[in-house]
Amino acid sequence: MSETMNVIGVVGAGVMGRGIAQLMARGGKRTILYDAVPGMAATAKATILAGIEERIARGRAGEDELAVAARNIVIADDLAGLAPCKLVIEAIIETIEAKAGLFRALEAVCDDSCILATNTSSLSVTAIAEGLQNPRRCAGLHFFNPATVMKLVEVVAVPATDPAVMKQLAALVERLGKTAVELRDSPGFLVNRCARPFYGEALKLLEQEVADAATIDACLKSSGGFPLGPFELIDLVGVDINLHATRAVWNAFGQAPRFTPSSILENMVRKGKLGRKTGSGFFTYPRETTGALAEIPGDPDIFVRVASMLANEAAFAFQEELASAEAINTAVKLGLNFRHGPRDLAQMIGVPKIIKTLQRCAQTDTSGRYEICASLAQFADQ
């Protein structure tokens, strides 16, 4: 595998592809952008440049950034235009068939030193790499949206991935000013997996009528220092997107009870209440706030239940040796923009209290949802 990655390809010129291309160009890489839809890549480049011009007008960027992006982003008319690349990152439609087919086509275009990386957020990287003649050069490179801003990149190895590929990708991420967390392929990787209980337990509290959505959000922000509550986040990302991600993880884990999708989300999707994009979700938009919510005192039980489930899931990931406790803690903090990672939360609350909380919840829910990870204490102590 090549040690130098000065020419990088990006396939897919949607929101994520645009952001990745802009990031690579800003990092001094010649970035070849391709999209199967005619004109899409050129439009994406124009959008990138217009966004930089707007930032310049606001005093948030210099003229040099515009010149660098204009020079470094090159449009390819077809896949053959990606032949010079030492790394190609795909950001196309989220189906295994499309991504695997693209990688097989790229094998015929790029030489064997070119690394093939998928930006998938929820699909099996192992399945995407399965049909490759040389799966050693394949890995996951999961950027978070917006790619130019979010600090975390999950670097994901499949069983066949060459360790040198992981080393090169992690080094590239760090040179771009990001934090690379290396892990092995697993459903939801680290962040999307560990995010499930943050949403899921909040939804369970709502289902049990412990409090309404606004109160649960306010309590978690007050007690846990979360920048946004789970319901605000679901509305922001999209109720349908959240449900899709939860179903994907749930199915990948053999429909484990702790990932069971909420009927609340399913009903909202059926009614077309998808959050901000439809003007109605858990809240109605534009949303009026009176300031009263900010004065709601943090309910310890609401915070402890949600945080306990988050820490417990992170402990399962640690037990499965996806990554170190430190890496898991860092990944969740940066990937979800949380003040505290799951290990931090476990240490704040204390393992005995987490166990007591989950045992209490299990008395009224015997599905296995509140199964306690055997490595919880070890995870918290790392």
C-alpha positions as CSV (number, residue, x, y, z in Angstrom):
1,M,0.0,0.0,0.0
2,S,1.2,3.5,-0.8
3,E,2.5,5.6,2.0
4,T,1.6,8.8,0.2
5,M,-2.1,9.8,-0.3
6,N,-1.8,13.1,-2.2
7,V,-4.5,12.3,-4.7
8,I,-7.8,11.3,-3.2
9,G,-11.0,10.4,-4.9
10,V,-14.5,11.0,-3.6
11,V,-17.5,9.2,-5.2
12,G,-20.8,10.7,-4.4
13,A,-21.4,14.4,-4.5
14,G,-24.2,14.7,-2.0
15,V,-24.0,16.4,1.4
16,M,-21.4,14.0,2.8
17,G,-19.3,13.7,-0.4
18,R,-19.2,17.5,-0.7
19,G,-18.0,17.9,2.9
20,I,-15.4,15.2,2.6
21,A,-14.1,16.6,-0.7
22,Q,-13.9,20.1,0.8
23,L,-12.0,18.7,3.8
24,M,-9.5,16.9,1.7
25,A,-8.9,19.9,-0.6
26,R,-8.5,22.1,2.4
27,G,-5.8,19.7,3.7
28,G,-3.8,20.2,0.5
29,K,-4.9,17.0,-1.3
30,R,-5.7,16.9,-5.0
31,T,-9.3,15.8,-4.7
32,I,-11.0,14.1,-7.7
33,L,-14.8,14.3,-7.3
34,Y,-17.1,12.0,-9.2
35,D,-20.9,11.4,-9.2
36,A,-22.8,9.1,-11.5
37,V,-25.5,11.8,-12.0
38,P,-24.3,14.1,-14.9
39,G,-23.4,17.6,-13.6
40,M,-23.8,16.6,-9.9
41,A,-20.1,16.8,-9.1
42,A,-19.7,20.2,-10.9
43,T,-22.7,21.5,-8.9
44,A,-21.2,20.2,-5.7
45,K,-17.9,22.0,-6.4
46,A,-19.8,25.3,-7.1
47,T,-21.7,24.8,-3.8
48,I,-18.5,24.3,-1.9
49,L,-16.9,27.4,-3.4
50,A,-20.1,29.5,-2.8
51,G,-20.1,28.4,0.9
52,I,-16.5,29.4,1.3
53,E,-17.2,32.8,-0.3
54,E,-20.1,33.3,2.2
55,R,-17.7,32.5,5.1
56,I,-15.2,35.0,3.7
57,A,-17.9,37.7,3.6
58,R,-18.6,37.0,7.3
59,G,-14.9,37.1,8.1
60,R,-14.7,33.4,9.0
61,A,-12.4,32.3,6.1
62,G,-9.5,33.8,4.1
63,E,-9.3,34.2,0.4
64,D,-6.6,31.5,0.3
65,E,-9.1,28.9,1.3
66,L,-11.2,29.7,-1.7
67,A,-8.2,29.5,-4.0
68,V,-7.1,26.2,-2.5
69,A,-10.5,24.6,-2.9
70,A,-10.9,25.9,-6.5
71,R,-7.5,24.5,-7.4
72,N,-7.6,21.2,-5.5
73,I,-11.1,19.9,-6.4
74,V,-11.1,18.3,-9.8
75,I,-14.2,16.9,-11.5
76,A,-14.1,13.4,-13.1
77,D,-16.4,12.6,-16.0
78,D,-16.3,8.9,-15.3
79,L,-14.8,6.3,-12.9
80,A,-11.7,6.1,-15.1
81,G,-10.9,9.6,-14.0
82,L,-10.1,8.1,-10.5
83,A,-7.2,6.0,-11.8
84,P,-4.5,8.3,-10.3
85,C,-6.0,8.1,-6.8
86,K,-4.2,6.5,-3.8
87,L,-7.4,6.6,-1.8
88,V,-11.0,6.6,-2.9
89,I,-13.8,7.3,-0.4
90,E,-17.3,6.4,-1.4
91,A,-20.3,8.4,-0.1
92,I,-23.1,7.0,-2.3
93,I,-26.5,5.6,-1.5
94,E,-26.7,3.5,1.7
95,T,-27.1,0.0,0.2
96,I,-24.5,-2.8,0.3
97,E,-25.2,-3.7,-3.3
98,A,-24.5,-0.2,-4.6
99,K,-21.3,0.2,-2.5
100,A,-20.0,-3.3,-3.2
101,G,-20.6,-2.9,-6.9
102,L,-18.8,0.4,-7.0
103,F,-15.8,-1.0,-5.2
104,R,-15.6,-3.9,-7.7
105,A,-15.7,-1.4,-10.5
106,L,-13.0,0.7,-8.9
107,E,-10.7,-2.4,-8.6
108,A,-10.7,-2.4,-12.4
109,V,-9.7,1.3,-12.5
110,C,-7.3,1.9,-9.7
111,D,-4.1,0.1,-9.1
112,D,-3.5,-2.3,-6.2
113,S,-1.9,0.4,-4.0
114,C,-5.2,2.4,-3.9
115,I,-7.1,2.1,-0.7
116,L,-10.9,1.8,-1.0
117,A,-12.8,3.3,1.9
118,T,-16.5,3.5,2.6
119,N,-18.2,6.3,4.5
120,T,-21.2,4.1,5.5
121,S,-22.7,4.9,8.8
122,S,-24.7,1.8,9.3
123,L,-23.8,-1.0,6.8
124,S,-21.4,-3.9,7.3
125,V,-18.0,-2.9,5.9
126,T,-17.2,-6.6,5.8
127,A,-20.2,-7.3,3.5
128,I,-19.1,-4.4,1.2
129,A,-15.6,-5.8,0.9
130,E,-16.7,-9.4,0.4
131,G,-16.6,-9.5,-3.4
132,L,-13.3,-7.7,-3.8
133,Q,-10.3,-9.5,-5.3
134,N,-8.1,-7.7,-2.7
135,P,-10.1,-7.0,0.4
136,R,-6.9,-6.1,2.3
137,R,-7.2,-2.6,0.9
138,C,-10.7,-2.0,2.1
139,A,-11.8,-0.2,5.3
140,G,-14.5,2.0,6.7
141,L,-13.8,5.7,7.0
142,H,-16.9,7.2,8.7
143,F,-17.0,11.0,8.8
144,F,-19.7,12.7,10.8
145,N,-21.9,15.5,9.3
146,P,-20.7,18.2,8.7
147,A,-17.4,16.6,7.8
148,T,-15.5,19.9,7.8
149,V,-16.6,20.6,11.4
150,M,-17.1,17.4,13.3
151,K,-13.8,16.2,14.9
152,L,-14.3,12.4,14.9
153,V,-13.6,9.9,12.2
154,E,-14.3,6.2,12.8
155,V,-11.6,4.1,11.0
156,V,-13.1,0.6,10.7
157,A,-11.2,-2.6,9.9
158,V,-12.7,-5.7,8.4
159,P,-11.0,-9.1,9.1
160,A,-9.0,-8.9,5.9
161,T,-7.9,-5.2,6.2
162,D,-4.1,-4.8,6.0
163,P,-2.9,-3.2,9.3
164,A,-0.8,-0.8,7.2
165,V,-4.1,0.5,5.6
166,M,-5.5,1.3,9.1
167,K,-2.3,3.1,10.0
168,Q,-2.3,5.2,6.9
169,L,-6.0,6.1,7.2
170,A,-5.6,7.1,10.9
171,A,-2.5,9.2,10.0
172,L,-4.4,11.0,7.3
173,V,-7.3,11.7,9.6
174,E,-5.0,13.2,12.2
175,R,-3.2,15.3,9.6
176,L,-6.6,16.7,8.6
177,G,-7.0,17.9,12.2
178,K,-9.5,15.2,13.2
179,T,-9.4,12.5,15.8
180,A,-9.2,9.0,14.5
181,V,-10.7,6.1,16.5
182,E,-9.7,2.7,15.2
183,L,-12.1,-0.2,15.7
184,R,-13.2,-3.4,14.1
185,D,-16.3,-3.7,12.0
186,S,-19.5,-4.1,14.1
187,P,-23.1,-3.0,13.6
188,G,-23.4,0.8,14.1
189,F,-19.7,1.0,14.7
190,L,-19.2,2.8,18.1
191,V,-21.1,6.1,17.9
192,N,-24.3,5.1,16.2
193,R,-24.5,2.0,18.4
194,C,-23.9,3.8,21.7
195,A,-26.4,6.6,20.6
196,R,-29.3,4.1,20.5
197,P,-29.9,4.0,24.3
198,F,-29.6,7.8,24.6
199,Y,-32.7,8.0,22.3
200,G,-34.2,4.6,23.3
201,E,-34.4,5.1,27.1
202,A,-35.7,8.6,26.6
203,L,-38.5,7.2,24.4
204,K,-39.1,4.5,27.1
205,L,-39.6,7.2,29.7
206,L,-42.0,9.0,27.4
207,E,-43.9,5.8,26.7
208,Q,-44.2,5.1,30.5
209,E,-45.4,8.7,30.9
210,V,-42.7,9.5,33.4
211,A,-42.5,13.0,31.8
212,D,-43.3,14.7,28.5
213,A,-40.6,15.2,25.7
214,A,-39.8,18.8,26.6
215,T,-39.3,17.9,30.3
216,I,-37.1,14.9,29.5
217,D,-35.0,17.0,27.2
218,A,-34.7,19.8,29.8
219,C,-33.8,17.4,32.6
220,L,-31.0,15.7,30.5
221,K,-29.6,19.0,29.5
222,S,-29.7,20.3,33.1
223,S,-28.4,17.2,34.9
224,G,-26.1,15.7,32.2
225,G,-24.9,18.8,30.3
226,F,-26.1,17.5,27.0
227,P,-26.2,20.3,24.4
228,L,-29.5,19.0,23.0
229,G,-32.0,16.6,24.4
230,P,-32.8,13.3,22.7
231,F,-36.1,14.5,21.3
232,E,-34.6,17.7,19.9
233,L,-31.9,15.6,18.3
234,I,-34.4,13.2,16.8
235,D,-36.4,16.1,15.3
236,L,-33.2,17.6,14.0
237,V,-31.9,14.5,12.3
238,G,-35.3,13.2,11.3
239,V,-37.7,10.8,13.0
240,D,-37.5,8.5,10.0
241,I,-33.7,8.5,9.9
242,N,-33.5,7.7,13.6
243,L,-36.0,4.9,13.3
244,H,-34.0,3.5,10.3
245,A,-30.8,3.6,12.2
246,T,-32.3,1.9,15.2
247,R,-33.9,-0.9,13.1
248,A,-30.6,-1.5,11.4
249,V,-28.7,-2.0,14.7
250,W,-31.6,-4.0,16.2
251,N,-31.7,-6.4,13.3
252,A,-27.9,-6.7,13.1
253,F,-27.8,-7.7,16.8
254,G,-30.5,-10.4,16.2
255,Q,-33.3,-8.1,17.5
256,A,-31.7,-7.7,20.9
257,P,-34.3,-6.3,23.3
258,R,-32.1,-3.3,24.3
259,F,-32.3,-2.0,20.7
260,T,-36.0,-2.6,20.1
261,P,-37.4,0.3,18.0
262,S,-40.0,2.4,19.8
263,S,-43.6,2.2,18.7
264,I,-43.7,6.0,19.2
265,L,-41.3,6.5,16.4
266,E,-43.1,4.0,14.2
267,N,-46.4,5.8,14.7
268,M,-44.9,9.2,14.0
269,V,-43.4,8.0,10.7
270,R,-46.8,6.6,9.7
271,K,-48.3,10.0,10.4
272,G,-45.6,11.9,8.5
273,K,-44.4,13.7,11.6
274,L,-40.7,13.5,10.8
275,G,-39.3,16.4,12.8
276,R,-38.0,19.8,11.6
277,K,-38.2,18.9,7.9
278,T,-41.9,18.4,8.1
279,G,-42.6,21.2,10.6
280,S,-43.8,18.7,13.2
281,G,-42.2,15.9,15.3
282,F,-41.9,15.8,19.0
283,F,-42.2,19.5,18.8
284,T,-43.9,21.9,16.3
285,Y,-41.7,24.2,14.2
286,P,-41.0,27.0,14.3
287,R,-40.7,26.2,17.9
288,E,-41.7,28.8,20.5
289,T,-39.8,28.7,23.8
290,T,-40.8,30.7,26.8
291,G,-37.7,30.1,28.8
292,A,-39.6,28.1,31.4
293,L,-38.1,24.8,30.3
294,A,-34.6,26.1,31.1
295,E,-35.8,26.5,34.7
296,I,-36.9,22.8,35.1
297,P,-34.7,21.2,37.7
298,G,-32.8,18.1,36.6
299,D,-34.7,15.0,37.5
300,P,-32.0,12.6,38.8
301,D,-34.0,9.5,37.9
302,I,-34.4,10.6,34.2
303,F,-30.8,11.4,33.9
304,V,-29.6,8.3,35.7
305,R,-31.7,6.0,33.6
306,V,-30.6,7.4,30.3
307,A,-27.0,7.7,31.3
308,S,-26.9,4.2,32.8
309,M,-28.2,2.6,29.6
310,L,-25.6,4.6,27.5
311,A,-22.7,3.6,29.8
312,N,-24.0,-0.1,29.8
313,E,-24.0,-0.2,26.0
314,A,-20.5,1.3,25.8
315,A,-19.4,-1.4,28.2
316,F,-20.8,-4.1,25.9
317,A,-18.7,-2.6,23.0
318,F,-15.7,-2.6,25.3
319,Q,-16.4,-6.2,26.3
320,E,-16.5,-7.2,22.6
321,E,-13.1,-5.5,22.2
322,L,-14.3,-3.1,19.5
323,A,-11.9,-0.5,21.0
324,S,-10.3,0.6,24.2
325,A,-12.4,2.2,27.0
326,E,-10.6,5.5,26.3
327,A,-11.3,5.3,22.5
328,I,-15.0,4.5,23.1
329,N,-15.3,7.4,25.5
330,T,-13.6,9.8,23.1
331,A,-15.7,8.5,20.1
332,V,-19.0,9.1,21.8
333,K,-18.1,12.5,23.1
334,L,-16.8,13.8,19.8
335,G,-19.3,11.9,17.5
336,L,-22.4,13.0,19.4
337,N,-20.9,16.3,20.7
338,F,-21.5,15.3,24.3
339,R,-19.8,17.0,27.2
340,H,-19.3,13.6,28.9
341,G,-18.5,10.3,27.3
342,P,-20.1,7.0,28.6
343,R,-17.1,6.1,30.8
344,D,-17.3,9.6,32.3
345,L,-20.9,9.1,33.0
346,A,-20.2,5.7,34.6
347,Q,-17.7,7.3,36.9
348,M,-20.0,10.2,37.7
349,I,-23.0,8.0,38.6
350,G,-21.0,5.1,40.0
351,V,-21.3,1.4,38.9
352,P,-23.3,0.3,42.0
353,K,-26.0,2.9,41.2
354,I,-26.1,2.0,37.5
355,I,-26.5,-1.7,38.4
356,K,-29.3,-0.8,40.9
357,T,-31.0,1.4,38.4
358,L,-31.0,-1.3,35.7
359,Q,-32.1,-4.0,38.1
360,R,-35.0,-1.8,39.2
361,C,-36.1,-1.3,35.6
362,A,-35.8,-5.0,34.9
363,Q,-38.4,-5.7,37.5
364,T,-41.1,-4.2,35.3
365,D,-39.5,-5.2,31.9
366,T,-38.4,-8.8,31.8
367,S,-37.6,-8.8,28.0
368,G,-33.8,-8.6,28.6
369,R,-33.7,-4.9,27.7
370,Y,-31.9,-4.1,31.0
371,E,-29.3,-6.8,30.9
372,I,-26.2,-5.6,32.8
373,C,-22.9,-5.9,31.0
374,A,-20.5,-8.2,32.9
375,S,-17.6,-5.8,32.0
376,L,-19.3,-2.6,33.2
377,A,-17.0,-2.2,36.3
378,Q,-13.9,-2.9,34.2
379,F,-15.0,-0.4,31.6
380,A,-15.6,2.3,34.2
381,D,-12.2,1.7,35.9
382,Q,-10.1,1.8,32.7
